Amino acid sequence: VVKASFGRRLAVLGPLENADLVGTDLTLDIHNAVLSHLDRTPGPSPYLEALVAEGRLGMKSGQGFRAWTGETAAALRRRVFDYLKAYKG
């Protein structure tokens, strides 16, 4: 199951694109819940915290790690969809 499903989209999606796709707010929540169990750093990236505090929530707000338009967001979603569809066969 893990070979056929875990992280498959990451082959076409970088970590910052992924954060913008799912939302920097969700990414921050995940970092708050998980990082202390995986790393010695005291918490999430201050930059990520600042993005969320500024309302830069990724695709859903039009700004995250990068600026997103309807067209650029659709193009990224299409790239991920096309990859997953081709992989499934």
N, CA, C and O atoms as CSV, one atom per row, in Angstrom:
chain,resi,resn,atom,element,x,y,z
A,1,VAL,N,N,0.823,-1.185,0.000
A,1,VAL,CA,C,0.000,0.000,0.000
A,1,VAL,C,C,0.870,1.253,0.000
A,1,VAL,O,O,0.617,2.175,-0.775
A,2,VAL,N,N,1.884,1.303,0.850
A,2,VAL,CA,C,2.728,2.494,0.923
A,2,VAL,C,C,3.439,2.735,-0.408
A,2,VAL,O,O,3.562,3.884,-0.833
A,3,LYS,N,N,3.903,1.696,-1.064
A,3,LYS,CA,C,4.583,1.859,-2.350
A,3,LYS,C,C,3.651,2.441,-3.405
A,3,LYS,O,O,4.101,3.126,-4.323
A,4,ALA,N,N,2.375,2.175,-3.280
A,4,ALA,CA,C,1.429,2.611,-4.298
A,4,ALA,C,C,0.715,3.914,-3.960
A,4,ALA,O,O,-0.065,4.410,-4.772
A,5,SER,N,N,0.965,4.487,-2.766
A,5,SER,CA,C,0.179,5.671,-2.446
A,5,SER,C,C,0.921,6.773,-1.707
A,5,SER,O,O,0.625,7.944,-1.942
A,6,PHE,N,N,1.839,6.476,-0.856
A,6,PHE,CA,C,2.427,7.473,0.020
A,6,PHE,C,C,3.280,8.488,-0.737
A,6,PHE,O,O,4.277,8.119,-1.358
A,7,GLY,N,N,2.899,9.747,-0.690
A,7,GLY,CA,C,3.715,10.812,-1.245
A,7,GLY,C,C,3.905,10.800,-2.748
A,7,GLY,O,O,4.854,11.405,-3.248
A,8,ARG,N,N,3.046,10.141,-3.470
A,8,ARG,CA,C,3.240,10.016,-4.913
A,8,ARG,C,C,3.313,11.376,-5.608
A,8,ARG,O,O,4.097,11.540,-6.543
A,9,ARG,N,N,2.522,12.344,-5.179
A,9,ARG,CA,C,2.512,13.654,-5.835
A,9,ARG,C,C,3.826,14.403,-5.655
A,9,ARG,O,O,4.105,15.341,-6.400
A,10,LEU,N,N,4.633,14.007,-4.686
A,10,LEU,CA,C,5.878,14.728,-4.411
A,10,LEU,C,C,6.896,14.607,-5.537
A,10,LEU,O,O,7.878,15.350,-5.563
A,11,ALA,N,N,6.677,13.686,-6.463
A,11,ALA,CA,C,7.572,13.576,-7.619
A,11,ALA,C,C,7.418,14.771,-8.554
A,11,ALA,O,O,8.331,15.058,-9.328
A,12,VAL,N,N,6.305,15.463,-8.502
A,12,VAL,CA,C,6.064,16.612,-9.390
A,12,VAL,C,C,5.770,17.888,-8.609
A,12,VAL,O,O,5.445,18.916,-9.201
A,13,LEU,N,N,5.879,17.828,-7.313
A,13,LEU,CA,C,5.486,18.939,-6.465
A,13,LEU,C,C,6.550,19.153,-5.401
A,13,LEU,O,O,6.811,18.261,-4.594
A,14,GLY,N,N,7.156,20.311,-5.395
A,14,GLY,CA,C,8.149,20.627,-4.376
A,14,GLY,C,C,7.496,20.892,-3.028
A,14,GLY,O,O,6.280,21.074,-2.961
A,15,PRO,N,N,8.276,20.916,-1.958
A,15,PRO,CA,C,7.699,21.087,-0.621
A,15,PRO,C,C,7.006,22.436,-0.419
A,15,PRO,O,O,6.008,22.504,0.300
A,16,LEU,N,N,7.505,23.499,-1.029
A,16,LEU,CA,C,6.853,24.801,-0.861
A,16,LEU,C,C,5.578,24.881,-1.699
A,16,LEU,O,O,4.593,25.488,-1.278
A,17,GLU,N,N,5.596,24.269,-2.885
A,17,GLU,CA,C,4.366,24.182,-3.681
A,17,GLU,C,C,3.319,23.367,-2.926
A,17,GLU,O,O,2.141,23.724,-2.916
A,18,ASN,N,N,3.740,22.289,-2.303
A,18,ASN,CA,C,2.821,21.460,-1.532
A,18,ASN,C,C,2.221,22.259,-0.379
A,18,ASN,O,O,1.020,22.173,-0.122
A,19,ALA,N,N,3.055,23.037,0.317
A,19,ALA,CA,C,2.551,23.859,1.419
A,19,ALA,C,C,1.521,24.868,0.916
A,19,ALA,O,O,0.495,25.083,1.562
A,20,ASP,N,N,1.786,25.478,-0.219
A,20,ASP,CA,C,0.824,26.424,-0.788
A,20,ASP,C,C,-0.441,25.714,-1.268
A,20,ASP,O,O,-1.537,26.265,-1.160
A,21,LEU,N,N,-0.303,24.514,-1.788
A,21,LEU,CA,C,-1.457,23.750,-2.269
A,21,LEU,C,C,-2.392,23.396,-1.116
A,21,LEU,O,O,-3.600,23.611,-1.216
A,22,VAL,N,N,-1.856,22.860,-0.033
A,22,VAL,CA,C,-2.700,22.449,1.093
A,22,VAL,C,C,-3.020,23.604,2.024
A,22,VAL,O,O,-3.964,23.522,2.809
A,23,GLY,N,N,-2.251,24.675,1.948
A,23,GLY,CA,C,-2.447,25.845,2.800
A,23,GLY,C,C,-1.315,25.965,3.806
A,23,GLY,O,O,-0.959,24.993,4.471
A,24,THR,N,N,-0.760,27.142,3.912
A,24,THR,CA,C,0.327,27.340,4.875
A,24,THR,C,C,-0.193,27.227,6.304
A,24,THR,O,O,0.563,26.876,7.210
A,25,ASP,N,N,-1.473,27.522,6.514
A,25,ASP,CA,C,-2.048,27.376,7.849
A,25,ASP,C,C,-2.095,25.908,8.271
A,25,ASP,O,O,-1.771,25.577,9.412
A,26,LEU,N,N,-2.497,25.029,7.354
A,26,LEU,CA,C,-2.489,23.598,7.657
A,26,LEU,C,C,-1.059,23.102,7.836
A,26,LEU,O,O,-0.778,22.302,8.729
A,27,THR,N,N,-0.159,23.581,6.983
A,27,THR,CA,C,1.247,23.197,7.104
A,27,THR,C,C,1.786,23.601,8.473
A,27,THR,O,O,2.496,22.824,9.112
A,28,LEU,N,N,1.458,24.798,8.925
A,28,LEU,CA,C,1.895,25.257,10.245
A,28,LEU,C,C,1.306,24.377,11.345
A,28,LEU,O,O,2.018,24.002,12.277
A,29,ASP,N,N,0.027,24.044,11.254
A,29,ASP,CA,C,-0.597,23.161,12.247
A,29,ASP,C,C,0.104,21.805,12.298
A,29,ASP,O,O,0.330,21.259,13.378
A,30,ILE,N,N,0.445,21.270,11.136
A,30,ILE,CA,C,1.147,19.984,11.085
A,30,ILE,C,C,2.523,20.119,11.722
A,30,ILE,O,O,2.937,19.255,12.494
A,31,HIS,N,N,3.229,21.191,11.406
A,31,HIS,CA,C,4.554,21.408,11.999
A,31,HIS,C,C,4.444,21.528,13.517
A,31,HIS,O,O,5.269,20.970,14.240
A,32,ASN,N,N,3.445,22.243,14.003
A,32,ASN,CA,C,3.260,22.379,15.454
A,32,ASN,C,C,2.996,21.032,16.118
A,32,ASN,O,O,3.448,20.793,17.238
A,33,ALA,N,N,2.277,20.163,15.444
A,33,ALA,CA,C,1.924,18.864,16.022
A,33,ALA,C,C,3.030,17.823,15.902
A,33,ALA,O,O,3.137,16.938,16.751
A,34,VAL,N,N,3.859,17.916,14.853
A,34,VAL,CA,C,4.763,16.815,14.529
A,34,VAL,C,C,6.252,17.131,14.757
A,34,VAL,O,O,7.006,16.263,15.196
A,35,LEU,N,N,6.666,18.344,14.467
A,35,LEU,CA,C,8.112,18.637,14.457
A,35,LEU,C,C,8.822,18.327,15.763
A,35,LEU,O,O,9.955,17.846,15.749
A,36,SER,N,N,8.179,18.592,16.886
A,36,SER,CA,C,8.850,18.350,18.162
A,36,SER,C,C,9.178,16.869,18.367
A,36,SER,O,O,10.046,16.529,19.171
A,37,HIS,N,N,8.492,16.001,17.649
A,37,HIS,CA,C,8.743,14.562,17.737
A,37,HIS,C,C,9.832,14.107,16.757
A,37,HIS,O,O,10.344,12.992,16.865
A,38,LEU,N,N,10.181,14.973,15.807
A,38,LEU,CA,C,11.126,14.599,14.761
A,38,LEU,C,C,12.431,15.377,14.793
A,38,LEU,O,O,13.424,14.946,14.207
A,39,ASP,N,N,12.439,16.515,15.470
A,39,ASP,CA,C,13.586,17.419,15.377
A,39,ASP,C,C,13.787,18.129,16.711
A,39,ASP,O,O,12.876,18.200,17.535
A,40,ARG,N,N,14.973,18.644,16.907
A,40,ARG,CA,C,15.288,19.360,18.144
A,40,ARG,C,C,14.971,20.845,18.078
A,40,ARG,O,O,15.053,21.540,19.091
A,41,THR,N,N,14.613,21.337,16.910
A,41,THR,CA,C,14.301,22.759,16.799
A,41,THR,C,C,13.111,23.090,17.694
A,41,THR,O,O,12.251,22.239,17.921
A,42,PRO,N,N,13.055,24.314,18.201
A,42,PRO,CA,C,12.010,24.653,19.166
A,42,PRO,C,C,10.608,24.782,18.579
A,42,PRO,O,O,9.633,24.857,19.328
A,43,GLY,N,N,10.493,24.809,17.278
A,43,GLY,CA,C,9.164,24.931,16.680
A,43,GLY,C,C,9.257,25.136,15.182
A,43,GLY,O,O,10.319,24.978,14.580
A,44,PRO,N,N,8.138,25.488,14.597
A,44,PRO,CA,C,8.098,25.710,13.151
A,44,PRO,C,C,8.968,26.894,12.738
A,44,PRO,O,O,9.407,27.687,13.571
A,45,SER,N,N,9.197,26.988,11.474
A,45,SER,CA,C,9.961,28.094,10.911
A,45,SER,C,C,9.276,29.423,11.224
A,45,SER,O,O,8.071,29.565,11.015
A,46,PRO,N,N,10.034,30.389,11.721
A,46,PRO,CA,C,9.450,31.722,11.938
A,46,PRO,C,C,8.899,32.323,10.640
A,46,PRO,O,O,7.929,33.080,10.667
A,47,TYR,N,N,9.514,31.988,9.518
A,47,TYR,CA,C,9.016,32.489,8.238
A,47,TYR,C,C,7.623,31.932,7.944
A,47,TYR,O,O,6.742,32.669,7.500
A,48,LEU,N,N,7.421,30.647,8.187
A,48,LEU,CA,C,6.110,30.034,7.987
A,48,LEU,C,C,5.098,30.667,8.934
A,48,LEU,O,O,3.974,30.960,8.528
A,49,GLU,N,N,5.473,30.877,10.159
A,49,GLU,CA,C,4.574,31.525,11.124
A,49,GLU,C,C,4.183,32.924,10.646
A,49,GLU,O,O,3.027,33.328,10.771
A,50,ALA,N,N,5.156,33.661,10.098
A,50,ALA,CA,C,4.883,35.019,9.603
A,50,ALA,C,C,3.929,34.984,8.402
A,50,ALA,O,O,3.026,35.814,8.300
A,51,LEU,N,N,4.133,34.023,7.496
A,51,LEU,CA,C,3.221,33.904,6.347
A,51,LEU,C,C,1.777,33.761,6.818
A,51,LEU,O,O,0.882,34.450,6.330
A,52,VAL,N,N,1.566,32.869,7.758
A,52,VAL,CA,C,0.210,32.616,8.253
A,52,VAL,C,C,-0.333,33.848,8.972
A,52,VAL,O,O,-1.490,34.220,8.777
A,53,ALA,N,N,0.484,34.474,9.791
A,53,ALA,CA,C,0.048,35.674,10.519
A,53,ALA,C,C,-0.340,36.801,9.564
A,53,ALA,O,O,-1.227,37.600,9.865
A,54,GLU,N,N,0.328,36.861,8.416
A,54,GLU,CA,C,0.041,37.890,7.409
A,54,GLU,C,C,-1.131,37.510,6.504
A,54,GLU,O,O,-1.515,38.285,5.628
A,55,GLY,N,N,-1.698,36.324,6.712
A,55,GLY,CA,C,-2.816,35.889,5.871
A,55,GLY,C,C,-2.390,35.321,4.535
A,55,GLY,O,O,-3.217,35.135,3.642
A,56,ARG,N,N,-1.105,35.045,4.390
A,56,ARG,CA,C,-0.587,34.459,3.150
A,56,ARG,C,C,-0.720,32.937,3.259
A,56,ARG,O,O,0.228,32.239,3.617
A,57,LEU,N,N,-1.904,32.451,2.945
A,57,LEU,CA,C,-2.270,31.060,3.211
A,57,LEU,C,C,-2.083,30.127,2.027
A,57,LEU,O,O,-2.552,28.989,2.058
A,58,GLY,N,N,-1.412,30.586,0.993
A,58,GLY,CA,C,-1.171,29.742,-0.170
A,58,GLY,C,C,-2.188,30.007,-1.257
A,58,GLY,O,O,-2.676,31.126,-1.410
A,59,MET,N,N,-2.503,28.972,-2.009
A,59,MET,CA,C,-3.409,29.121,-3.152
A,59,MET,C,C,-4.753,29.703,-2.768
A,59,MET,O,O,-5.325,30.489,-3.522
A,60,LYS,N,N,-5.266,29.330,-1.608
A,60,LYS,CA,C,-6.611,29.789,-1.244
A,60,LYS,C,C,-6.682,31.288,-0.995
A,60,LYS,O,O,-7.762,31.872,-1.078
A,61,SER,N,N,-5.548,31.925,-0.691
A,61,SER,CA,C,-5.545,33.378,-0.508
A,61,SER,C,C,-4.867,34.102,-1.672
A,61,SER,O,O,-4.887,35.331,-1.744
A,62,GLY,N,N,-4.269,33.332,-2.580
A,62,GLY,CA,C,-3.571,33.923,-3.718
A,62,GLY,C,C,-2.122,34.268,-3.443
A,62,GLY,O,O,-1.408,34.725,-4.336
A,63,GLN,N,N,-1.685,34.053,-2.218
A,63,GLN,CA,C,-0.301,34.362,-1.846
A,63,GLN,C,C,0.121,33.426,-0.725
A,63,GLN,O,O,-0.607,33.237,0.249
A,64,GLY,N,N,1.289,32.852,-0.874
A,64,GLY,CA,C,1.874,32.003,0.153
A,64,GLY,C,C,3.373,32.143,0.026
A,64,GLY,O,O,3.913,33.239,0.176
A,65,PHE,N,N,4.045,31.048,-0.246
A,65,PHE,CA,C,5.476,31.134,-0.543
A,65,PHE,C,C,5.697,31.839,-1.878
A,65,PHE,O,O,6.770,32.386,-2.133
A,66,ARG,N,N,4.665,31.820,-2.727
A,66,ARG,CA,C,4.695,32.551,-3.996
A,66,ARG,C,C,3.304,33.097,-4.274
A,66,ARG,O,O,2.344,32.755,-3.584
A,67,ALA,N,N,3.202,33.933,-5.272
A,67,ALA,CA,C,1.901,34.470,-5.677
A,67,ALA,C,C,1.198,33.456,-6.569
A,67,ALA,O,O,1.826,32.803,-7.402
A,68,TRP,N,N,-0.117,33.335,-6.384
A,68,TRP,CA,C,-0.923,32.402,-7.163
A,68,TRP,C,C,-2.083,33.140,-7.804
A,68,TRP,O,O,-2.764,33.936,-7.159
A,69,THR,N,N,-2.295,32.867,-9.067
A,69,THR,CA,C,-3.495,33.333,-9.762
A,69,THR,C,C,-4.368,32.107,-9.991
A,69,THR,O,O,-3.943,30.978,-9.748
A,70,GLY,N,N,-5.561,32.331,-10.449
A,70,GLY,CA,C,-6.418,31.191,-10.800
A,70,GLY,C,C,-5.760,30.298,-11.826
A,70,GLY,O,O,-5.877,29.074,-11.770
A,71,GLU,N,N,-5.062,30.926,-12.772
A,71,GLU,CA,C,-4.410,30.164,-13.844
A,71,GLU,C,C,-3.212,29.361,-13.329
A,71,GLU,O,O,-3.042,28.200,-13.700
A,72,THR,N,N,-2.383,29.970,-12.478
A,72,THR,CA,C,-1.201,29.241,-11.997
A,72,THR,C,C,-1.600,28.121,-11.036
A,72,THR,O,O,-0.984,27.055,-11.025
A,73,ALA,N,N,-2.630,28.368,-10.232
A,73,ALA,CA,C,-3.124,27.317,-9.334
A,73,ALA,C,C,-3.706,26.155,-10.136
A,73,ALA,O,O,-3.454,24.990,-9.827
A,74,ALA,N,N,-4.480,26.478,-11.161
A,74,ALA,CA,C,-5.063,25.429,-12.010
A,74,ALA,C,C,-3.979,24.641,-12.736
A,74,ALA,O,O,-4.092,23.425,-12.891
A,75,ALA,N,N,-2.940,25.323,-13.177
A,75,ALA,CA,C,-1.844,24.641,-13.877
A,75,ALA,C,C,-1.127,23.663,-12.948
A,75,ALA,O,O,-0.766,22.562,-13.363
A,76,LEU,N,N,-0.923,24.060,-11.701
A,76,LEU,CA,C,-0.275,23.151,-10.753
A,76,LEU,C,C,-1.164,21.954,-10.458
A,76,LEU,O,O,-0.696,20.815,-10.448
A,77,ARG,N,N,-2.426,22.204,-10.220
A,77,ARG,CA,C,-3.347,21.091,-9.961
A,77,ARG,C,C,-3.401,20.141,-11.157
A,77,ARG,O,O,-3.441,18.922,-10.987
A,78,ARG,N,N,-3.403,20.702,-12.360
A,78,ARG,CA,C,-3.429,19.890,-13.582
A,78,ARG,C,C,-2.160,19.056,-13.683
A,78,ARG,O,O,-2.228,17.880,-14.042
A,79,ARG,N,N,-1.002,19.638,-13.374
A,79,ARG,CA,C,0.270,18.910,-13.432
A,79,ARG,C,C,0.252,17.723,-12.474
A,79,ARG,O,O,0.688,16.629,-12.831
A,80,VAL,N,N,-0.248,17.935,-11.267
A,80,VAL,CA,C,-0.323,16.840,-10.291
A,80,VAL,C,C,-1.325,15.794,-10.759
A,80,VAL,O,O,-1.037,14.598,-10.706
A,81,PHE,N,N,-2.496,16.223,-11.215
A,81,PHE,CA,C,-3.526,15.297,-11.692
A,81,PHE,C,C,-3.012,14.453,-12.850
A,81,PHE,O,O,-3.174,13.233,-12.861
A,82,ASP,N,N,-2.391,15.113,-13.827
A,82,ASP,CA,C,-1.890,14.386,-14.998
A,82,ASP,C,C,-0.839,13.351,-14.598
A,82,ASP,O,O,-0.821,12.242,-15.131
A,83,TYR,N,N,0.032,13.715,-13.663
A,83,TYR,CA,C,1.044,12.763,-13.201
A,83,TYR,C,C,0.394,11.573,-12.512
A,83,TYR,O,O,0.737,10.425,-12.794
A,84,LEU,N,N,-0.538,11.842,-11.614
A,84,LEU,CA,C,-1.186,10.750,-10.893
A,84,LEU,C,C,-1.996,9.859,-11.829
A,84,LEU,O,O,-2.015,8.638,-11.676
A,85,LYS,N,N,-2.654,10.472,-12.786
A,85,LYS,CA,C,-3.433,9.694,-13.766
A,85,LYS,C,C,-2.515,8.809,-14.606
A,85,LYS,O,O,-2.818,7.635,-14.820
A,86,ALA,N,N,-1.409,9.353,-15.079
A,86,ALA,CA,C,-0.461,8.569,-15.876
A,86,ALA,C,C,0.162,7.452,-15.050
A,86,ALA,O,O,0.397,6.359,-15.565
A,87,TYR,N,N,0.428,7.712,-13.787
A,87,TYR,CA,C,1.041,6.707,-12.922
A,87,TYR,C,C,0.082,5.554,-12.683
A,87,TYR,O,O,0.484,4.391,-12.642
A,88,LYS,N,N,-1.194,5.895,-12.525
A,88,LYS,CA,C,-2.192,4.858,-12.277
A,88,LYS,C,C,-2.391,3.984,-13.507
A,88,LYS,O,O,-2.636,2.782,-13.401
A,89,GLY,N,N,-2.280,4.612,-14.680
A,89,GLY,CA,C,-2.432,3.851,-15.918
A,89,GLY,C,C,-3.815,3.654,-16.251
A,89,GLY,O,O,-4.123,3.031,-17.267
